[in-house]
């Protein structure tokens, strides 16, 4: 029996107090996500229950009970306190998907500090921009990522501590670096958790926009109320489930549903810290008897590409419920998953700013392949006219998705950027920036982004950031970055580049520029194709018309070009 | 003639290894998290440029790129 029961009944009788009551929270009480995800589960009599099964790329495995994660997060919190880290200080977690990332996240929250997880594949420039914006006081990382921090250290006087979780004792640490080995540290049993409240800041996730620098999305401890219940009702986690969320906690899915949702529900979850291969993933599911699998369309399409035969090599009968997030899930992928796994992947829609799933397909609900589903109970979502921001009175019209503010996990601001935050609210609606329509049964159908942001493999990449990085390359005079279609990643980055005098387009230069951006920003931001051009389309005022390049890549009509400058 | 295995290994170390981790001819590159699926595109481009070949997309799989040995086998196959 699915937790959601009847969707219509839930909508009719919904109150976020359902979640508060289940969690034993009352308005005005302290609420600390770190405590709810570990100590509370232990107090419920599940201290010995397996919380985390971690497997590395070589097949090595670590297992942690709820009591283990309670002690480990206490120990990390205690260590941070010993360094002088206090509530509301920003602590960056810059690690691969190793146990210290998950346990450290809870430890940071337990002392009331703000967890700032960052994708470990970020290059030094991407890292610097985000640490500078947050004025981060400490970073927890692995020795393999320390060189990137060292490279930008001089520019970061505010960064006081670089905590290395796997320091090599034979190699001396440098300025501001300190070793911390969780396995060797004395476990802290009695720990004073900082009394955070509903509106105390908890997590700072960075997301990219069309223009300007990445924005730090500030969430608060009260977000737990939404993350707990959406995990329970949408991902349908039951006490005996083995749950696998494939997302990296450097991105919001990896924290909202890869840490907070799973642990606050007291279930056992698996983490696989290895690169993608169809065989490895299916073997992982078989080995750990994964029953609930939350993944991304890019991964699903990669599995489709690997073919049906490989699926037959493994016993995947443990799978009970599948869900997907990150970008729209195409109907072919839904139909394919039903064919090979006997169950469809259910699409879920949300974003960094919403903090939790807001529109989704539910267990027990009729699935329309290719649809995003319906609004979560308690969430008022609609589609509004792009000019008036008024909801449409009829179904089928394409407009902007709009959500009534007020649910627990909606972001509270963009860090140091209140002005941009305010622009996200129009006519009493929160506007996520995506276009959609609603059919006559209330199902949402995704159409596309309403801006130039590139969604590649479920991650947002700012064309502005890539263009800026390109301009730092010695050969690049001008650049314009757009998305181009891609079967696996939905979209990938394509760059149009004009060269400075003295440089000539070549295959070598093409690769050099690709690698330059990859190292500076991240592999996601690396242009998968660079087209060297003589000039870029511009308006008469000199603004590059990305729209024209984008339309050509997607085989669309170019539209109005009356403002295009004459060459 | 340059040793293809050494050339590919050196390129992987220079471009994708962030610390002083050892890479052997059999070190898992993709499943080991050294080269991610996005970066595979630049590695493929390097191989195509260096050996003047075209690697078909259906052969450029994570499995085929998972070690220096496997990559060199693929390159040899494409050279013909």
Interface residues (C-beta under 8 A of the other chain):
Chain A: X57 X58 X96 X121 X143 X144 X145 X146 X147 X148 X273 X274 X275 X276 X277 X278 X279 X280 X302 X306 X456 X457 X488 X489 X507 X508 X510 X511 X514 X515 X518 X523 X524 X526 X528
Chain B: X15 X18 X19 X21 X28 X29 X30 X31 X32 X33 X34 X35 X36 X37 X38 X39 X41 X42 X45 X46 X48 X49 X61 X62 X63 X66
